[in-house]
Amino acid sequence: MDIMELLRTKRTYRRFDQSRPIPPEALADMMEAARLASSAGNLQPLRYLAVQSPELTEAVFPYTYWAAALTDEVGRPKEGRHPVMYWAVLCEKDSKNASIRVDAGLAMDNIITAAWYHGIGSCMMGNIDRDKIREILKIDPSLEILYMIAFGYPAHTSTVVSPDETGSLKYSMDAQENFFVPKREIKDLIQIL
């Protein structure tokens, strides 16, 4: 897959084929992608917890919140469409690193790009119940959960479309649970001097 095709198709996915686990070679590439991520001052403050046990992924699921532009009933994946893996993106709780969320964004993009290279979709999540997830995963109290990333083989499509005539950027889902994500046009985003 060429780089522009990878970027066009590397969308957020919120419905997964729960019968397909993440293969070891994909997980290895995701871990290497996390290790190689750029870091401000090369401080490398992030740590990760990859959760692939079916029991733990199912225990975490109720404490993740999906598709904020849709109602919970519509946006939340149904049984059989849950993620098969989560990654917790962690840092020291008392970190004074002003760039830590930039580091997290860079690292998460590396990880989800490596996953998508293997056909594995993802959803980065900030709207989560950190206290419950910490308890379930027995995360050390000295660590803060910055984000979670859900992974699995997509069970729907996610297509970039132009904004409607009102200019709305709200994404939508059709009856087959395929997502349509409006993106601004280049002329509306970028000025060249």
N, C-alpha and C positions, 0 to 999 in steps of 0.2 A: 504494500500500500504506500503510495507516495505521501509526502508530508502534508500537502494541502487536502488530500482526501481524508487523511487521518484527522486533521483539525476540523474538517466539515462534519465528520461523522462521530467524533468524540463528544457526545452530548451527555447530559444528565439522563440516567435511566432509573426508573422507579418501580419496575416490574421485572422480576428475574425468574429464570427457570430453576426452581429450587431442587430439581433432581440432578443438576449438574454441578459437582464440586469444582473448585479451582484446582487445576493441575499443578504439580510441584514445579514444573519449569516456568509457569507463569508467576507463581509466588516468588521464585528465585529472582526473576527479572524485576518484579515489583520491589523486592528488598534492595536489590542493587540500585534501582532508580532512586529510592529514598536515600541511600548512602551517597549518591553522586549529586544530590540537589545542591544548588548554590546556597550560601549562607552568609549573611552580613558579617563582615570581619572574620569569616570562616570559623565562627564560634561553635557552630553545630550544636545548638542547644536542645534540639528536638529528640524525643524518644518515641517509639511506636510499640503498639501492642496489636499483633495480628490475631484475630479471633476467628477460627474456622470450625471449631467444634459445633455440630448442629445443636446441641443442648444449650450452649452459651449464646449462639447467634439468636436462637429463639427466645432466650431469656432477656436479651438486650432489646429485641424488636419492640415491645410495648413502650419503651422509653425513648423511642425515636419518633420524630414528627415529620410528616411527608407532605410535599406539594402545597406549600403555603397559599398559593393562588387558588386552590380548590378546597372544597369542604373536606373535612377529615374522612367522611364516609366515602367520598369519591377518590380522594388523593392517596389514602392509605392502601398499600398493597394487600390483596386478599391472600388467604392460605394457599400455599403452593407457588406464590410469587414473591416470597420474602427473600432478602439477601442470604447468600450462603457464606459470606465472610464480611467482617467489619475490621477496620483498622482504627484504633484510637491514636490520635496525634497528641502527644504529651510534652510538657515542659516542666521545669522546676517551678513550684507554686509561687515562690517569692522572686522570680526572675525580674530583673530590672531592664532586660534587653528590649529596647524600644522597637527593634525590627523583628521581633519573634513571630508576629502574625504574617509579616512578609515572607519570612523563612518558611512558615507553615504553608502559605499559598504556593510558593515555589516547589516545595517538597510534594505537596498533594498533587500538583499538576504533573510532576514527574511520575508519581506512582500511578495515577489514573491513565496517563499516556502509555506507560508500560503495560498496564492491564488491557487497555483498548487494543494495543498491538496484537494481543492474544484473543481479541473478540469479547473481552470481559467488560461489561458496563459498570458504571459507578454513580454514586450520588454523594456529594460532600454535604455534611450536615453540621450545622451549628445549633439548630433547634432540637436539643436533646435534654434529657433529665440526667445531668452529670452526677448527681448524688447517687441515684439508683444504679447507674451504669458502673460507677466506681465500686459500689458494694458488690454487684454481681461479678465483676471482673477482678475484684480484690486488688485494685490499683492502690499503690502506696500513697498515703495521705500527703506526702511531700510533693507529689506530682499533680499538675493541673491538666484536666482534659480540655484541650483547645477545641478539637473537632473530632467527629467520627466520619468515616467513609464507608459506605455500604457497597458491596461488590456482588456480582453474579452475571451469568450470561443473560442478556436482555431478552425479555418476553414481549417486547413491543418495539416500535420504531420511535425515533425522536427526530423531527424534521425542522430545519430552519425555514421560516417563512418571513415575508415582509410584514411590517405592521399593517393593520387594517386602516381604513379611511379615517378613523379617529386618531390614529397614531398610537393606539394601545400596545403596550409591551407585555400584557398579561398572556401567559401561555395557556393552552387549552388541551383537552383530551377528547378524542372521539369515542364512539360506542365500542370500538375494538381496543380501547385503552392505549392508542397511539398518541404521542404528544406532538404538539405544534408550537414552536418557540419563535416568536417574532424577534428579529434582530434589526437594529437600525441600519440604514444604508451607509456605505463608506462616506458619501458626500455629507452626511449628517454628523459624522464622527470626527473626521480628520481634515485638517486644513494644512495645505502645503505652502510654505512661503518660499 
